[in-house]
Amino acid sequence: MAPSFDNGNSLFEFVVQDGNGVKGLVDSGLEKVPERYIQPPHERIDKLDKCSNELLPPIDLSKLDGPSHDQVVEVIAGAAQTVGFFQVVNHGVVVELLESLKDAAHRFFAQPAEKKAVYLKGVSPSPLVKYGTSFVPEKEKALEWKDYVSMVYTNDTDALEHWPIECKEVALEYLKTSTKMVRRITEILIANLGVTLEDSSKVVDALTSLKMVNMNFYPTCPSPELTVGVGRHSDMGTLTVLLQDGIGGLYVKLEGKPDAEEEWMEIQPIPGALVINIGDTLQILSNGRYKSAEHRVRTTSTQSRVSIPIFTVPRPTEKIGPLPQLVERDGVAHYKDFIFQEYMNNFFGKAHEGKKSLDFAQSSSA
């Protein structure tokens, strides 16, 4: 028989503080979504109310080395300027590794709660690893139906010593084999801005120097229409690389529509593909030319889902702002300069709320 939670506090303690997560709720025999997880109607995801993703065929990165180079660059830049999302194939990460990665994620979350709870914030043996649930549960009115483990990369030795044994080797291989692709896409997007940089390689280094691998777990939900796996948000960094499983549920908001007519597109899984999305940092750097993608995740009642993103972000000490040549060309800076740690503090200090995180970077003169 499922345990009863007489009030929100006992549920919060069980799920968040004790480290049972949403999976612990589901494993307890839960038959009804607790009140704390029920989203307000305007935040719920109607699976039928979406447009097709036929306009987003996967981009074949192997063609960057052939006669179609310029066309591929044009497609990448076009996606970054409009949707902020695209899928890539022939990306240099072998498909067998991607399958092993999904298996490792399921393995980690299948463990008893006490095995995962050793990585809870405040008790984790390493600041490089954090296990948790939702996004910032202390600040959220409605919790997100998701558990996660986050692994920060500093070097190979630290990763192999501190990351969880169930997934460290495959997660590290994923990060390392995707680095070349991330760098190349970042270089393409910077070059496409048409600015002259003293050392473009240093700029790319600065934008992608901090990397994190997350494993997200979305347990089956008795009433997916009442919940969200992840609420609407954009990512704070430069580029995000995402491995989806075959279940689907990732939605991106199409830019340029009034709120009353907002339109969302499902990024349907393509076997062997990786999803790339633009983060706030690139939108700021490009003075608004590139669009960080507002996205969210739906839950499902049939199968538990995993996704594995790599977040590439600037160093916390890095100064971020629009490139001066773009400001000169545009006649206005749409964003101010700031130290990236300030942006991180703002981002992680609030619940997900669309692209409100970008308000922090808005220039008063824009």
RODO-2510 file (C-alpha; in nm, 4 decimals, decimal comma):
residues 366
     n   res          X          Y          Z
     1     m     0,0000     0,0000     0,0000
     2     a     0,1305     0,3439    -0,0923
     3     p     0,2292     0,5679     0,1986
     4     s     0,0002     0,8639     0,2566
     5     f     0,1463     1,2105     0,2838
     6     d    -0,0766     1,4051     0,5156
     7     n     0,0738     1,7357     0,4099
     8     g     0,3177     1,8871     0,1642
     9     n     0,5925     1,8961     0,4265
    10     s     0,6057     1,5193     0,4739
    11     l     0,6126     1,4696     0,0949
    12     f     0,8909     1,7278     0,0577
    13     e     1,0906     1,5541     0,3300
    14     f     1,0467     1,2103     0,1678
    15     v     1,1205     1,3177    -0,1900
    16     v     1,3732     1,5986    -0,1509
    17     q     1,5450     1,5834     0,1868
    18     d     1,5622     1,2041     0,2272
    19     g     1,6621     1,1546    -0,1358
    20     n     1,3823     0,9184    -0,2389
    21     g     1,3041     1,1378    -0,5379
    22     v     1,0057     1,1011    -0,7657
    23     k     1,1132     0,7426    -0,8322
    24     g     1,0681     0,6682    -0,4629
    25     l     0,7138     0,8021    -0,4821
    26     v     0,6318     0,5873    -0,7839
    27     d     0,7970     0,2769    -0,6366
    28     s     0,5853     0,3182    -0,3221
    29     g     0,2749     0,2333    -0,5255
    30     l     0,1554     0,5855    -0,5901
    31     e    -0,1687     0,5884    -0,7915
    32     k    -0,2476     0,9590    -0,7903
    33     v    -0,0328     1,2660    -0,8560
    34     p     0,0294     1,4483    -0,5246
    35     e    -0,0990     1,8045    -0,5046
    36     r     0,2570     1,9405    -0,4839
    37     y     0,3239     1,8164    -0,8404
    38     i     0,0072     1,9443    -1,0084
    39     q     0,0959     2,2287    -1,2440
    40     p    -0,1301     2,5307    -1,3009
    41     p    -0,3324     2,4845    -1,6237
    42     h    -0,1193     2,7274    -1,8286
    43     e     0,1973     2,5257    -1,7568
    44     r     0,0583     2,1848    -1,8525
    45     i     0,1592     2,0278    -2,1825
    46     d    -0,1111     1,9238    -2,4252
    47     k     0,0452     1,6513    -2,6371
    48     l    -0,1988     1,7171    -2,9203
    49     d    -0,1355     2,0906    -2,9308
    50     k     0,1940     2,0956    -3,1162
    51     c     0,3240     2,1292    -3,4669
    52     s     0,5325     1,8768    -3,6542
    53     n     0,9093     1,8820    -3,6471
    54     e     0,9334     1,8072    -4,0176
    55     l     1,0993     2,1468    -4,0624
    56     l     1,3929     2,0200    -3,8537
    57     p     1,5613     1,7363    -4,0441
    58     p     1,8860     1,6220    -3,8806
    59     i     2,2074     1,7929    -3,9910
    60     d     2,4801     1,5620    -4,1211
    61     l     2,8006     1,6977    -3,9677
    62     s     3,0201     1,4767    -4,1871
    63     k     2,9289     1,7068    -4,4772
    64     l     3,1233     1,9893    -4,3120
    65     d     3,4338     1,8283    -4,4590
    66     g     3,3043     1,8132    -4,8160
    67     p     3,1615     2,0281    -5,0960
    68     s     2,8415     2,0903    -4,8969
    69     h     3,0328     2,2705    -4,6183
    70     d     2,8794     2,6149    -4,6809
    71     q     2,5244     2,4798    -4,6998
    72     v     2,5661     2,2904    -4,3714
    73     v     2,7032     2,6043    -4,2025
    74     e     2,4035     2,7973    -4,3338
    75     v     2,1592     2,5419    -4,1920
    76     i     2,3318     2,5409    -3,8504
    77     a     2,3344     2,9216    -3,8324
    78     g     1,9748     2,9409    -3,9545
    79     a     1,8548     2,7030    -3,6825
    80     a     2,0497     2,9000    -3,4189
    81     q     1,8859     3,2247    -3,5343
    82     t     1,5301     3,0909    -3,5360
    83     v     1,4431     2,7820    -3,3327
    84     g     1,7592     2,7571    -3,1214
    85     f     1,7450     2,3778    -3,1541
    86     f     1,8687     2,1279    -3,4118
    87     q     1,9595     1,7596    -3,4315
    88     v     2,2871     1,6252    -3,5674
    89     v     2,4001     1,2898    -3,7051
    90     n     2,7497     1,1675    -3,7956
    91     h     2,8639     1,3708    -3,4948
    92     g     3,1614     1,1573    -3,3956
    93     v     3,0032     0,9846    -3,0945
    94     v     2,9503     0,6155    -3,1715
    95     v     2,5947     0,4846    -3,1422
    96     e     2,7018     0,1953    -2,9169
    97     l     2,8305     0,4479    -2,6640
    98     l     2,4979     0,6322    -2,6700
    99     e     2,3125     0,3081    -2,5979
   100     s     2,5534     0,2248    -2,3138
   101     l     2,4950     0,5707    -2,1732
   102     k     2,1183     0,5220    -2,1551
   103     d     2,1689     0,1832    -1,9899
   104     a     2,4035     0,3408    -1,7335
   105     a     2,1458     0,6088    -1,6499
   106     h     1,8793     0,3460    -1,5881
   107     r     2,1305     0,1516    -1,3769
   108     f     2,2083     0,4516    -1,1571
   109     f     1,8448     0,5401    -1,0898
   110     a     1,7440     0,1766    -1,0326
   111     q     1,9565     0,1740    -0,7166
   112     p     1,7972     0,1940    -0,3710
   113     a     1,7388     0,5512    -0,2555
   114     e     2,0103     0,5347     0,0097
   115     k     2,2751     0,4605    -0,2553
   116     k     2,1779     0,7718    -0,4536
   117     a     2,1219     0,9896    -0,1474
   118     v     2,4947     0,9840    -0,0636
   119     y     2,5281     1,2446    -0,3430
   120     l     2,2619     1,4813    -0,2061
   121     k     2,3615     1,8450    -0,1807
   122     g     2,5338     1,9109     0,1509
   123     v     2,6415     1,5497     0,2068
   124     s     2,7935     1,4478    -0,1278
   125     p     3,1553     1,3373    -0,0818
   126     s     3,2537     1,5573    -0,3760
   127     p     3,1411     1,9033    -0,4924
   128     l     3,1646     1,7599    -0,8458
   129     v     2,8621     1,5305    -0,8000
   130     k     2,5090     1,6216    -0,6977
   131     y     2,1968     1,4055    -0,6893
   132     g     1,8595     1,5714    -0,6583
   133     t     1,5048     1,6103    -0,7797
   134     s     1,3088     1,8816    -0,9630
   135     f     1,5108     2,2044    -1,0252
   136     v     1,5123     2,4249    -0,7144
   137     p     1,2397     2,2547    -0,5077
   138     e     1,2692     2,5060    -0,2228
   139     k     1,1545     2,7829    -0,4597
   140     e     0,8947     2,5978    -0,6691
   141     k     0,5189     2,6194    -0,6212
   142     a     0,4757     2,2987    -0,8239
   143     l     0,7563     2,0435    -0,8339
   144     e     0,8919     1,8919    -1,1555
   145     w     0,8532     1,5153    -1,2145
   146     k     1,2255     1,4460    -1,2499
   147     d     1,5249     1,3089    -1,0613
   148     y     1,8811     1,3787    -1,1745
   149     v     2,2503     1,3345    -1,1054
   150     s     2,4882     1,6102    -1,2134
   151     m     2,8610     1,5531    -1,2718
   152     v     3,1007     1,8467    -1,3152
   153     y     3,4119     1,7846    -1,5245
   154     t     3,7478     1,9194    -1,4127
   155     n     3,9821     1,6487    -1,5414
   156     d     3,9762     1,2766    -1,6174
   157     t     4,1347     1,1762    -1,2870
   158     d     3,8762     1,3622    -1,0768
   159     a     3,5900     1,2235    -1,2856
   160     l     3,7046     0,8633    -1,2465
   161     e     3,7633     0,9126    -0,8747
   162     h     3,4463     1,1001    -0,7805
   163     w     3,1709     1,0370    -1,0357
   164     p     2,9317     0,7482    -0,9513
   165     i     3,0760     0,4081    -1,0361
   166     e     2,7568     0,3041    -1,2198
   167     c     2,8067     0,5629    -1,4924
   168     k     3,1430     0,7398    -1,4624
   169     e     3,3347     0,5677    -1,7427
   170     v     3,0638     0,5900    -2,0060
   171     a     2,9683     0,9472    -1,9046
   172     l     3,3319     1,0578    -1,9297
   173     e     3,3691     0,8947    -2,2727
   174     y     3,0506     1,0701    -2,3889
   175     l     3,1815     1,4076    -2,2747
   176     k     3,5259     1,3609    -2,4275
   177     t     3,4091     1,2295    -2,7642
   178     s     3,1539     1,5089    -2,8030
   179     t     3,4032     1,7884    -2,7232
   180     k     3,5337     1,8173    -3,0801
   181     m     3,1781     1,8515    -3,2141
   182     v     3,0869     2,1172    -2,9556
   183     r     3,3986     2,3145    -3,0390
   184     r     3,3370     2,2967    -3,4122
   185     i     2,9739     2,4094    -3,3862
   186     t     3,0743     2,6952    -3,1552
   187     e     3,3469     2,8019    -3,3993
   188     i     3,0963     2,7978    -3,6871
   189     l     2,8475     3,0112    -3,4961
   190     i     3,1099     3,2649    -3,3865
   191     a     3,2517     3,2916    -3,7401
   192     n     2,9012     3,3394    -3,8812
   193     l     2,8638     3,6601    -3,6790
   194     g     3,1093     3,8282    -3,9178
   195     v     3,3283     3,9882    -3,6545
   196     t     3,7067     4,0044    -3,6387
   197     l     3,8452     3,8541    -3,3196
   198     e     4,2026     3,8824    -3,2015
   199     d     4,2029     3,5143    -3,1107
   200     s     3,8833     3,3257    -3,1921
   201     s     4,0254     3,0071    -3,0410
   202     k     4,0540     3,1782    -2,7018
   203     v     3,6941     3,2995    -2,7290
   204     v     3,5723     2,9455    -2,7957
   205     d     3,7823     2,8175    -2,5028
   206     a     3,6311     3,0791    -2,2747
   207     l     3,2747     2,9963    -2,3806
   208     t     3,3062     2,6192    -2,3373
   209     s     3,5607     2,5760    -2,0590
   210     l     3,3230     2,4358    -1,7940
   211     k     3,1376     2,1138    -1,8741
   212     m     2,8754     1,9158    -1,6844
   213     v     2,7105     1,5852    -1,7661
   214     n     2,3624     1,5351    -1,6232
   215     m     2,1562     1,2199    -1,6214
   216     n     1,7843     1,2929    -1,5967
   217     f     1,5254     1,0334    -1,4985
   218     y     1,1533     1,0824    -1,5575
   219     p     0,9579     0,8040    -1,3845
   220     t     0,6213     0,6920    -1,5188
   221     c     0,3451     0,9277    -1,4058
   222     p    -0,0179     0,8299    -1,3349
   223     s    -0,1488     1,1555    -1,4876
   224     p     0,1022     1,3123    -1,7294
   225     e    -0,1442     1,5814    -1,8305
   226     l    -0,1214     1,7345    -1,4789
   227     t     0,2571     1,7436    -1,4487
   228     v     0,5776     1,8477    -1,6248
   229     g     0,9094     1,6657    -1,6321
   230     v     1,0877     1,9993    -1,6683
   231     g     0,9187     2,3384    -1,6729
   232     r     0,9689     2,5956    -1,9458
   233     h     1,3203     2,7400    -1,9414
   234     s     1,6264     2,8180    -2,1495
   235     d     1,9761     2,6912    -2,0670
   236     m     2,2234     2,9397    -1,9198
   237     g     2,5366     2,8264    -2,1048
   238     t     2,6771     2,8292    -2,4560
   239     l     2,5664     2,4998    -2,6129
   240     t     2,3819     2,1999    -2,4725
   241     v     2,4271     1,8537    -2,6227
   242     l     2,1371     1,6202    -2,5420
   243     l     2,0920     1,2482    -2,5836
   244     q     1,7252     1,1491    -2,5818
   245     d     1,5943     0,7959    -2,5539
   246     g     1,3247     0,6754    -2,7928
   247     i     1,0258     0,7792    -2,5836
   248     g     1,0167     1,1511    -2,6651
   249     g     0,8595     1,4372    -2,4745
   250     l     1,0970     1,7295    -2,5413
   251     y     0,9197     2,0440    -2,6644
   252     v     1,0643     2,3730    -2,7875
   253     k     0,8734     2,6999    -2,8108
   254     l     0,8692     2,8659    -3,1513
   255     e     0,9841     3,2283    -3,1355
   256     g     0,7854     3,5228    -3,2646
   257     k     0,4373     3,4154    -3,1548
   258     p     0,2303     3,6211    -2,9075
   259     d     0,1775     3,4482    -2,5732
   260     a    -0,1896     3,3870    -2,6475
   261     e    -0,0944     3,1941    -2,9619
   262     e     0,2276     3,0304    -2,8425
   263     e     0,3274     2,7245    -3,0405
   264     w     0,5419     2,4351    -2,9261
   265     m     0,7190     2,1792    -3,1386
   266     e     0,8180     1,8317    -3,0235
   267     i     1,1799     1,7404    -3,0931
   268     q     1,1076     1,3811    -3,1811
   269     p     1,3873     1,1308    -3,1151
   270     i     1,5947     1,0229    -3,4151
   271     p     1,7985     0,7040    -3,3610
   272     g     2,1685     0,7846    -3,3299
   273     a     2,1136     1,1632    -3,3333
   274     l     2,2120     1,4187    -3,0718
   275     v     2,0120     1,7319    -3,0006
   276     i     2,1945     2,0656    -2,9866
   277     n     2,0421     2,3734    -2,8328
   278     i     2,1598     2,7307    -2,8014
   279     g     2,2020     2,8704    -2,4504
   280     d     2,1574     3,2213    -2,3092
   281     t     2,5314     3,2907    -2,3306
   282     l     2,5277     3,2717    -2,7118
   283     q     2,2158     3,4878    -2,7321
   284     i     2,3901     3,7523    -2,5200
   285     l     2,7235     3,7284    -2,7025
   286     s     2,5500     3,7636    -3,0414
   287     n     2,3483     4,0647    -2,9179
   288     g     2,0300     3,8709    -2,9828
   289     r     2,1072     3,7223    -3,3259
   290     y     2,1090     3,3679    -3,1896
   291     k     1,8121     3,2526    -2,9851
   292     s     1,8408     3,0471    -2,6718
   293     a     1,5608     2,7962    -2,6971
   294     e     1,2776     2,7939    -2,4463
   295     h     1,1952     2,4291    -2,3891
   296     r     1,0196     2,1900    -2,1521
   297     v     0,9646     1,8164    -2,1014
   298     r     0,6457     1,6145    -2,0809
   299     t     0,5986     1,3104    -1,8578
   300     t     0,4599     0,9751    -1,9689
   301     s     0,2405     0,7061    -1,8140
   302     t     0,3872     0,4146    -2,0099
   303     q     0,7651     0,4041    -1,9590
   304     s     1,0266     0,5779    -1,7492
   305     r     1,2369     0,8085    -1,9668
   306     v     1,6021     0,9137    -1,9474
   307     s     1,7909     1,1977    -2,1119
   308     i     2,1582     1,2857    -2,0825
   309     p     2,2643     1,6461    -2,1505
   310     i     2,6133     1,7922    -2,1576
   311     f     2,6111     2,1590    -2,0593
   312     t     2,9029     2,3685    -2,1855
   313     v     2,9298     2,7008    -2,0058
   314     p     3,1866     2,9761    -1,9489
   315     r     3,4101     2,9786    -1,6440
   316     p     3,2350     3,1497    -1,3496
   317     t     3,5017     3,4249    -1,3555
   318     e     3,4500     3,4980    -1,7273
   319     k     3,3208     3,8395    -1,8331
   320     i     3,0213     3,7945    -2,0664
   321     g     2,8520     4,0505    -2,2871
   322     p     2,7675     4,1304    -2,6509
   323     l     3,0652     4,1370    -2,8878
   324     p     3,1656     4,5061    -2,9282
   325     q     3,1633     4,4943    -3,3107
   326     l     2,8042     4,3729    -3,3058
   327     v     2,7016     4,6504    -3,0666
   328     e     2,8673     4,9033    -3,2977
   329     r     2,6927     4,7534    -3,6001
   330     d     2,3531     4,7409    -3,4278
   331     g     2,3834     5,0819    -3,2639
   332     v     2,2657     4,9386    -2,9314
   333     a     2,3728     4,6785    -2,6748
   334     h     2,0715     4,4617    -2,5955
   335     y     2,2563     4,3092    -2,2999
   336     k     2,4970     4,4369    -2,0366
   337     d     2,8403     4,3002    -1,9481
   338     f     2,8608     4,0870    -1,6333
   339     i     3,0677     3,8177    -1,4627
   340     f     2,9198     3,4778    -1,5428
   341     q     2,9060     3,3712    -1,1757
   342     e     2,6473     3,6464    -1,1238
   343     y     2,4334     3,4977    -1,3994
   344     m     2,4683     3,1483    -1,2522
   345     n     2,3605     3,2714    -0,9084
   346     n     2,0517     3,4337    -1,0605
   347     f     1,9717     3,1277    -1,2755
   348     f     1,9874     2,8766    -0,9902
   349     g     1,8199     3,1101    -0,7426
   350     k     1,4738     3,0908    -0,8990
   351     a     1,2241     2,8365    -1,0274
   352     h     1,1993     2,7832    -1,4019
   353     e     0,9989     3,0601    -1,5669
   354     g     1,0560     3,0602    -1,9407
   355     k     1,3361     3,2918    -2,0510
   356     k     1,3019     3,5221    -1,7503
   357     s     1,6616     3,4362    -1,6604
   358     l     1,7696     3,6614    -1,9503
   359     d     1,6107     3,9620    -1,7771
   360     f     1,9185     3,9706    -1,5546
   361     a     2,1353     4,0472    -1,8577
   362     q     1,9091     4,3082    -2,0186
   363     s     2,0770     4,6394    -2,0848
   364     s     1,9003     4,9451    -1,9467
   365     s     1,9755     5,1235    -2,2756
   366     a     1,8229     4,8503    -2,4971
***
